Structure formats: structure tokens, C-alpha cells
Amino acid sequence: MNPFELPGPAFLALYVGVALAATALAAAARALLRPPGGEPSRMAKPLDAYEIAYLEGGAETAIHAAVAGLFHAQALDATGDDRCVAAVAPLPRDPHPPEAEVHRELDAIAAAVRRGETRRGLAQVEAGRAAR
């Protein structure tokens, strides 16, 4: 029997039945295939501030977060008339890797400036950064 040869009321009844069955099937499939809600699993590792900063704006934002963390720990300060950022204290105990990297870079730049080798020192810092 061809459903297109059914009289009007019988065709509409078949159409409504098929539509309701398709809707119920779609709702069941969605409920089964949907990921679980609620609390994250215990295996999910919480993100730290630097990972969140990196996801928000890339490496530059993560570096800004590291500089802010070092300022907060009073390991960096804006010194001199030109307000250049410089390392003024040793790293805090157990620093986060981005903080350690920023502090190391600023120490290398400050050492080059103290030696009066600003251009050559900065070129060495850049070469060292490229080698990593």
C-alpha cells in the first residue's frame, strides 16, 4: 500500500504518527549521546592562572600574567626615570615556570645593560631564546 494513495484523514493520521515517533527517537538519541552534566570528573585537572591566561590570549597574555605575579611577589619593580621593569629581588620559592622564565630573561637583559653591552647582550638573549 502506497501512503501517498491514502485518503486525506488517513494520510494525516499516518503523518502525525510518524512525526511523533521521529521526535521521540530524536529525544532518546539526544539523551543517550549527550555528555554527562554536573560536576567535572575527579580526573579533570583544574587550570592555573597561566593556563587560563594562555587560553584567553596566547603567550603574550600568559607573560603579562607572569609579570603581574612577579610584581605581586615584589620580585619585579618599575625602576628609573623611564620606568623600565627590572628584577629587584630573587625569585619567590617554588616559582611557576612562566614566572621563572620572565625573571631569567629580565636578569639577562639587566646584566647586559650593566655591562654596557646592551645591543650585543640583547642579541645574545634573543639567540638563546631562539635556541630553546
C-alpha positions in Angstrom: 0.0 0.0 0.0 1.4 3.3 -1.1 1.0 6.0 1.7 0.5 8.7 -1.0 -2.6 7.0 -2.2 -4.3 7.2 1.2 -7.3 9.4 1.6 -6.7 12.8 3.4 -7.6 11.9 7.0 -5.8 8.6 6.9 -2.7 10.2 5.5 -2.7 12.9 8.2 -3.0 10.3 10.9 0.0 8.4 9.4 2.0 11.6 9.1 1.3 12.7 12.7 2.2 9.2 14.0 5.5 9.1 12.1 6.3 12.7 13.2 5.7 11.8 16.8 7.8 8.6 16.5 10.7 10.6 14.9 10.5 13.2 17.7 10.6 10.6 20.4 13.5 8.8 18.7 15.5 12.0 18.4 14.9 12.9 22.0 16.0 9.5 23.1 19.1 9.6 20.9 20.0 13.1 22.3 19.6 11.9 25.9 21.8 8.9 25.3 24.5 10.7 23.3 24.7 13.8 25.4 27.8 14.1 27.7 27.2 14.0 31.4 26.4 17.2 33.2 27.1 18.3 36.7 30.5 18.3 38.4 33.6 17.6 36.4 35.2 14.2 36.9 37.9 13.8 39.6 40.4 13.2 36.8 39.9 16.7 35.4 42.9 18.9 36.4 42.0 22.4 37.4 43.7 25.1 35.3 46.1 27.5 36.9 46.2 31.3 36.2 48.9 31.0 33.5 47.0 28.3 31.6 43.8 30.4 31.7 45.7 33.4 30.5 47.3 31.4 27.7 43.8 30.2 26.6 42.4 33.7 26.8 45.1 35.5 24.7 48.0 33.3 23.9 51.6 33.5 25.1 51.7 37.3 25.4 48.8 37.2 27.9 50.5 34.4 29.9 53.7 36.6 30.0 51.6 39.5 31.3 50.2 37.3 34.0 53.7 36.2 35.0 54.9 39.8 35.2 51.9 40.6 37.3 52.6 37.7 39.6 56.2 38.7 40.0 55.2 42.3 40.7 52.8 41.0 43.4 55.6 38.9 44.9 57.8 42.1 44.8 60.4 40.3 42.7 60.0 42.9 39.9 59.7 46.7 40.0 59.5 49.5 37.5 62.7 51.4 38.2 64.4 54.5 36.9 63.1 57.6 35.2 61.9 55.5 32.2 60.0 53.1 34.4 61.7 50.0 33.0 60.7 46.7 34.5 63.7 45.1 36.3 64.2 42.2 38.7 64.8 43.7 42.1 64.7 40.5 44.3 65.3 36.8 43.8 62.5 34.6 42.6 60.0 33.5 45.2 60.3 30.0 46.4 59.0 27.3 44.0 58.1 29.8 41.2 55.8 28.8 38.4 57.7 28.1 35.1 56.4 31.3 33.3 57.5 33.4 36.3 60.9 31.8 36.3 61.3 32.3 32.6 60.3 36.0 32.8 62.6 36.6 35.8 65.5 34.9 34.0 65.0 37.0 30.8 64.9 40.2 32.8 68.0 39.2 34.7 69.8 38.6 31.4 68.8 41.9 30.0 69.7 43.8 33.2 73.2 42.1 33.2 73.7 43.1 29.6 72.8 46.7 30.4 75.1 46.8 33.4 78.0 45.5 31.3 77.2 48.3 28.8 76.6 45.6 26.1 73.0 46.4 25.5 72.8 45.6 21.8 75.2 42.6 22.0 73.6 41.4 25.2 70.1 41.7 23.9 71.2 39.8 20.7 72.6 37.0 22.9 69.3 36.9 24.9 67.4 36.7 21.6 69.7 34.0 20.3 69.3 32.0 23.5 65.5 32.3 23.3 65.5 31.1 19.7 67.7 28.1 20.6 65.1 26.9 23.2 
